[in-house]
Amino acid sequence: MVADDQARRFGVEEEFLVVDRRTRETVARAGTVLRQAEKELGSRVGGEITEIQLEGRTTPCVTAAEAAGQLARNRATLAAAATEEGLGVIASGTPVLDASIPSPITEGPRQDRGNATFRGLHHELNICALHVHVELPDRDRAVLVSNHLRPYLPVLIALAANSPFWRGLDTGYASWRTLLWNRWPVAGPPPYLRSAAHYDELVATLLEAEALVDDGTIFWDVRPSARLPTLEVRVADVPITAEESAALAALVRGLVVSVLPWVDRGDPGPELQPEFMRLAYWRAARDGMAGSGVDVLTGRPVPARELARRLLETARPGLEEHGDLRRVTAWLDGLAEHGDGATRQRRAARDGRLTDVVDDLIRRTAPIGETSVPDAQNSMTT
């Protein structure tokens, strides 16, 4: 295992929905919960673009255990603040029950520009993802790493699939959030990139075409962060539990560390057919880990578990280097035994009652008595 001062740090952002405990529907009261939680967590929590969403974030972490502890504490603090107000916090990629269409957008000049630019797309922004930042200050290396990550993005969608319901309906999909998000003009898998300069040229063109509000609204599923020295992977639904989020983040860190030597040897990454990527995204979003996915190199169906095994083998060097292989393997074994988040959400719907799904998510998002490790002694947040 690498020494702490040699480890590649990572950080995690989780988005949550605020629900009324009586109706189980989302409610525009995130600000109330946030003001209370900030007293304990400060910048570790924040608001989102709608008034029904909250975000929890870690400081830069060296170990997956450290990330799991911070995420657990974030969730517990948000849940306690919500409970005081008769509210709940749930980790789900989409609302199970929702009365908030159009989404209650927060106020501000940036939001106004977004409303003018994206129009009806802003009506359904009540979706929640997991974002993983991996420390990688060299932007040229970062964008070339993104080329190598692209084949694995559909697999990450399947592993984290946790959004089967949408406004009281079962969509038949494991990750409905993926379908909603990919309607945006700059979302989904990133393009094949030659360099940081190529990335900047594309962003400038998109800005000129008014497809963006600013460079922070590049919503590709992998991107160099607009404000941090990191590569950000933002393809996944928010998982139900903090432990799952930490394991997924460790897997992403392991994958980045494993492919970096390929970049440094001059390998620019595989060019993929867009049709196969689109197909693989759709199949992963539809079936999650319950069926087959698509091999993006051939376009042919492959069992989702086999695709997950291939991902694990690619990430193995980075996972072993940082001591995360056992944690990630245990998480993958748990998915095989208990199902992905979408499967577990559906299982919680006793006799089809979606209120039971919300109640189950409230319990699992922040279990009573959840413990945390001490916070990192580092003020830089992701």
Summary of the structure (lengths in Angstrom):
residues: 382
radius of gyration: 19.4
end to end distance: 24.0
largest distance: 57.4
contacts: 1381
relative contact order: 0.18
helix: 50%
strand: 16%
